[in-house]
Amino acid sequence: MSTILITGANGGIGFELSKQYLQKGWRVIATCRNLDNAKELMLLKGDLVIETLEMQSLGQINQLAQKYASDSIDILFINAGINHQMGALALDTEVDRWQEYFSTNTIGPFQMAIQFAPMVANSNKKIIVAMGSMAGSMSNEMKGSYLYRSSKAALHVVMKNLAKELHDKGIITLVMHPGRVKGPITPNNPLPVYDSVKGMINLIDHADEKMNGCFLNYLGEPMPW
Ligand SMILES: NC(=O)c1ccc[n+]([C@@H]2O[C@H](COP(=O)([O-])OP(=O)(O)OC[C@H]3O[C@@H](n4cnc5c(N)ncnc54)[C@H](OP(=O)(O)O)[C@@H]3O)[C@@H](O)[C@H]2O)c1
């Protein structure tokens, strides 16, 4: 049986990823930082394990990795991310929260990738996906969202770099943009979460060596860094 570990699985894209992988008959290790917010996740049917994980805590990441050290994880999907200050312009930027954004969107994902790489290398598929964003692309001309955009841009660089190192272990590392997905804080986005996740799963199903170190959207189209 194949196994996927998904961070930030209690809502939005992470929840839908958990649901669709369970429907495919996979074992899903779903992480969330607060079990009180995971009631819907707990109701999903299938081979589901729920773990608590705060992405800002390197200690918790290390502990979780220790717990699964002798396991094999086919796909590590680093999905959890923070974006409270969508569109905030320079003077409205909560500068004192910058560290929180980097901890959650860049440093935690880096630590997840390197701590779980041995378990991914020990699997059949050997894939790490980090959820990037078009908002973190240097070619994006939008204004504002300094905290989110800089932390995602940093994530992109980190993952592209890691892709080279982890390739020695046979791992394919991808950065993905899920599309502009409709959700509670993005009600005006056009893309239903079901379609985004279906597209990403299809892409991952067909992942090969050529995709290592690439930045792709949910349809498999290359994104500008
Ligand atoms: N929606 C879009 O259009 C879009 C576009 C580009 C990229 N993305 C990226 O896709 C990913 C999922 O986004 P989404 O739209 O599904 O957002 P969402 O509904 O807000 O879900 C975000 C998930 O991340 C978790 N999370 C946030 N901070 C965390 C922390 N410090 N530790 C552990 N978990 C944490 C949240 O947990 P809580 O419920 O506890 O807060 C939640 O489970 C994010 O990385 C986002 O940046 C989304």
The ligand as an SDF file (V2000), in Angstrom:
LIG
                    3D

 48 52  0  0  0  0  0  0  0  0999 V2000
   -5.7690   28.8210   -2.0280 N   0  0  0  0  0  0  0  0  0  0  0  0
   -5.0040   29.2620   -3.0250 C   0  0  0  0  0  0  0  0  0  0  0  0
   -5.4820   29.8250   -4.0080 O   0  0  0  0  0  0  0  0  0  0  0  0
   -3.5080   29.0440   -2.9540 C   0  0  0  0  0  0  0  0  0  0  0  0
   -2.7220   29.5370   -4.0100 C   0  0  0  0  0  0  0  0  0  0  0  0
   -1.3530   29.3280   -3.9630 C   0  0  0  0  0  0  0  0  0  0  0  0
   -0.7920   28.6260   -2.9210 C   0  0  0  0  0  0  0  0  0  0  0  0
   -1.5680   28.1730   -1.8980 N   0  0  0  0  0  0  0  0  0  0  0  0
   -0.9160   27.4340   -0.8100 C   0  0  0  0  0  0  0  0  0  0  0  0
   -1.5660   26.1940   -0.6300 O   0  0  0  0  0  0  0  0  0  0  0  0
   -1.4470   25.7720    0.7270 C   0  0  0  0  0  0  0  0  0  0  0  0
   -2.8280   25.4570    1.2900 C   0  0  0  0  0  0  0  0  0  0  0  0
   -3.6130   26.6260    1.1640 O   0  0  0  0  0  0  0  0  0  0  0  0
   -5.1980   26.6480    1.4270 P   0  0  0  0  0  0  0  0  0  0  0  0
   -5.7820   27.5680    0.4290 O   0  0  0  0  0  0  0  0  0  0  0  0
   -5.7420   25.2860    1.5750 O   0  0  0  0  0  0  0  0  0  0  0  0
   -5.1870   27.4190    2.8160 O   0  0  0  0  0  0  0  0  0  0  0  0
   -5.9690   27.1450    4.1750 P   0  0  0  0  0  0  0  0  0  0  0  0
   -7.3480   26.6580    3.8940 O   0  0  0  0  0  0  0  0  0  0  0  0
   -5.7650   28.3750    4.9870 O   0  0  0  0  0  0  0  0  0  0  0  0
   -5.1370   25.9360    4.8260 O   0  0  0  0  0  0  0  0  0  0  0  0
   -3.8670   26.1420    5.3310 C   0  0  0  0  0  0  0  0  0  0  0  0
   -3.4860   24.9550    6.1970 C   0  0  0  0  0  0  0  0  0  0  0  0
   -2.1820   25.2200    6.7460 O   0  0  0  0  0  0  0  0  0  0  0  0
   -2.2660   25.0720    8.1440 C   0  0  0  0  0  0  0  0  0  0  0  0
   -1.3030   25.9090    8.8680 N   0  0  0  0  0  0  0  0  0  0  0  0
   -1.1680   27.2560    8.8480 C   0  0  0  0  0  0  0  0  0  0  0  0
   -0.1950   27.6450    9.6930 N   0  0  0  0  0  0  0  0  0  0  0  0
    0.2950   26.5120   10.2570 C   0  0  0  0  0  0  0  0  0  0  0  0
    1.3050   26.2370   11.2120 C   0  0  0  0  0  0  0  0  0  0  0  0
    2.0240   27.2140   11.7710 N   0  0  0  0  0  0  0  0  0  0  0  0
    1.5330   24.9450   11.5590 N   0  0  0  0  0  0  0  0  0  0  0  0
    0.8180   23.9410   11.0250 C   0  0  0  0  0  0  0  0  0  0  0  0
   -0.1620   24.1260   10.1120 N   0  0  0  0  0  0  0  0  0  0  0  0
   -0.4080   25.4000    9.7430 C   0  0  0  0  0  0  0  0  0  0  0  0
   -3.6840   25.4640    8.5050 C   0  0  0  0  0  0  0  0  0  0  0  0
   -3.9930   24.9980    9.7880 O   0  0  0  0  0  0  0  0  0  0  0  0
   -5.0420   25.8080   10.7380 P   0  0  0  0  0  0  0  0  0  0  0  0
   -6.3970   25.4310   10.2390 O   0  0  0  0  0  0  0  0  0  0  0  0
   -4.7280   25.3130   12.0960 O   0  0  0  0  0  0  0  0  0  0  0  0
   -4.7310   27.2760   10.5590 O   0  0  0  0  0  0  0  0  0  0  0  0
   -4.4350   24.7620    7.3840 C   0  0  0  0  0  0  0  0  0  0  0  0
   -4.5590   23.3950    7.6750 O   0  0  0  0  0  0  0  0  0  0  0  0
   -0.7290   26.9200    1.4580 C   0  0  0  0  0  0  0  0  0  0  0  0
    0.6580   26.6440    1.5390 O   0  0  0  0  0  0  0  0  0  0  0  0
   -0.9780   28.1110    0.5450 C   0  0  0  0  0  0  0  0  0  0  0  0
   -0.0030   29.1060    0.6900 O   0  0  0  0  0  0  0  0  0  0  0  0
   -2.9100   28.3670   -1.8960 C   0  0  0  0  0  0  0  0  0  0  0  0
  1  2  1  0
  2  3  2  0
  2  4  1  0
  4  5  1  0
  4 48  2  0
  5  6  2  0
  6  7  1  0
  7  8  2  0
  8  9  1  0
  8 48  1  0
  9 10  1  0
  9 46  1  0
 10 11  1  0
 11 12  1  0
 11 44  1  0
 12 13  1  0
 13 14  1  0
 14 15  2  0
 14 16  1  0
 14 17  1  0
 17 18  1  0
 18 19  2  0
 18 20  1  0
 18 21  1  0
 21 22  1  0
 22 23  1  0
 23 24  1  0
 23 42  1  0
 24 25  1  0
 25 26  1  0
 25 36  1  0
 26 27  1  0
 26 35  1  0
 27 28  2  0
 28 29  1  0
 29 30  1  0
 29 35  2  0
 30 31  1  0
 30 32  2  0
 32 33  1  0
 33 34  2  0
 34 35  1  0
 36 37  1  0
 36 42  1  0
 37 38  1  0
 38 39  2  0
 38 40  1  0
 38 41  1  0
 42 43  1  0
 44 45  1  0
 44 46  1  0
 46 47  1  0
M  CHG  2   8   1  16  -1
M  END
$$$$
